Structures are given as structure tokens and as C-alpha cells.
Amino acid sequence: MAGKRSPTAHRTKEQMRAEGVNYGGTEEQKKNRAARNRARAAAEKAGKVSKGDGKDIDHKKMLKDGGSYALSNTRVESRHKNRGWNKK
């Protein structure tokens, strides 16, 4: 059935396609994802986080406000706290 939502989905397949089929595949998003992965790997190497620990790497100064992926601008936060704030 076209347009029917799954009980666990927030959007229909048509809505997701309308948002951009290849959003995550754009060059800009690939660079952003690679930078996030580097920040996480650096924190793992430093012993701050481990795989599957439920922690996120948070940026003290947000990237949209000119922050960087430097280790000095990152800190470990719980996934709930890092993703739970309201974007303004």
C-alpha cells in the first residue's frame, strides 16, 4: 500500500524520498561523517569511550557556531543528554 506508515516509522517511504534519496551520499555529508568518525576514534584511542558504551562525543563549541572536531573541543556525554537538548 503506497503511503501507509509502518507502526514504527515516523515517515512514509514517499516522504523520505521527497527529503532527498541521496542526502547521506553527498560529498559534504561524507566529509562530515568522516570527521565525526575521526573524533570518535581519537576518543577511543585516548580511552575516553569504548564501542557499545552508549556514549556520544559532544562538541563544547557547536560546529555550526565555528567549533572544530579537535580533541580539545570534544567531551564525552551520555547519548540521552547529547541528543536530548532542543535545537534553537
C-alpha positions as CSV (number, residue, x, y, z in Angstrom):
1,M,0.0,0.0,0.0
2,A,1.5,3.3,-1.1
3,G,1.6,5.9,1.6
4,K,0.9,3.6,4.5
5,R,3.1,4.0,7.5
6,S,4.8,1.3,9.4
7,P,3.8,1.3,13.1
8,T,7.5,2.0,14.0
9,A,8.2,4.6,11.3
10,H,7.8,8.3,11.5
11,R,7.6,8.9,7.8
12,T,6.3,7.1,4.8
13,K,8.7,5.9,2.1
14,E,7.4,8.7,-0.2
15,Q,8.1,11.3,2.4
16,M,11.6,10.0,2.9
17,R,12.3,10.1,-0.8
18,A,11.0,13.7,-1.0
19,E,13.6,14.7,1.6
20,G,16.4,13.5,-0.7
21,V,17.2,10.0,-1.6
22,N,21.0,10.5,-1.5
23,Y,21.3,13.1,1.3
24,G,23.9,11.0,3.2
25,G,25.8,10.3,0.0
26,T,26.6,13.9,-0.9
27,E,30.2,14.9,-0.7
28,E,29.6,17.4,2.2
29,Q,27.8,14.7,4.3
30,K,30.5,12.2,3.6
31,K,33.2,14.6,4.8
32,N,31.1,15.4,7.9
33,R,30.6,11.7,8.7
34,A,34.3,11.0,8.3
35,A,35.2,13.9,10.6
36,R,32.7,12.5,13.3
37,N,34.2,9.1,12.9
38,R,37.8,10.5,13.4
39,A,36.6,12.3,16.5
40,R,35.1,9.1,17.9
41,A,38.3,7.1,17.0
42,A,40.5,9.7,18.7
43,A,38.4,9.4,21.9
44,E,38.5,5.6,21.8
45,K,42.3,5.7,21.4
46,A,42.5,8.1,24.4
47,G,40.5,5.6,26.4
48,K,37.5,8.0,26.9
49,V,34.9,5.8,25.2
50,S,34.6,2.3,24.0
51,K,32.4,0.6,21.4
52,G,28.9,-0.1,22.6
53,D,29.1,2.1,25.8
54,G,26.1,4.3,24.9
55,K,28.2,7.5,25.0
56,D,28.5,10.2,22.3
57,I,31.2,12.6,21.5
58,D,29.9,16.1,22.2
59,H,31.4,19.3,20.9
60,K,31.9,22.0,23.6
61,K,31.5,24.7,20.9
62,M,29.0,23.5,18.4
63,L,30.2,23.0,14.8
64,K,27.5,25.4,13.4
65,D,29.0,28.1,15.7
66,G,32.5,27.6,14.5
67,G,33.6,24.7,16.6
68,S,36.0,22.1,15.4
69,Y,36.5,18.3,15.6
70,A,39.7,18.9,17.6
71,L,40.1,16.7,20.7
72,S,40.2,19.8,22.8
73,N,36.7,20.8,21.6
74,T,35.2,17.4,22.4
75,R,33.9,15.7,25.6
76,V,32.1,12.5,26.4
77,E,28.3,12.8,27.1
78,S,25.6,10.2,27.5
79,R,23.7,9.6,24.3
80,H,20.5,10.8,26.1
81,K,22.0,14.1,27.2
82,N,23.8,14.8,23.9
83,R,20.8,14.2,21.7
84,G,18.1,15.4,24.1
85,W,18.5,19.2,24.0
86,N,16.2,21.4,21.9
87,K,17.7,22.9,18.8
88,K,17.0,26.6,18.6
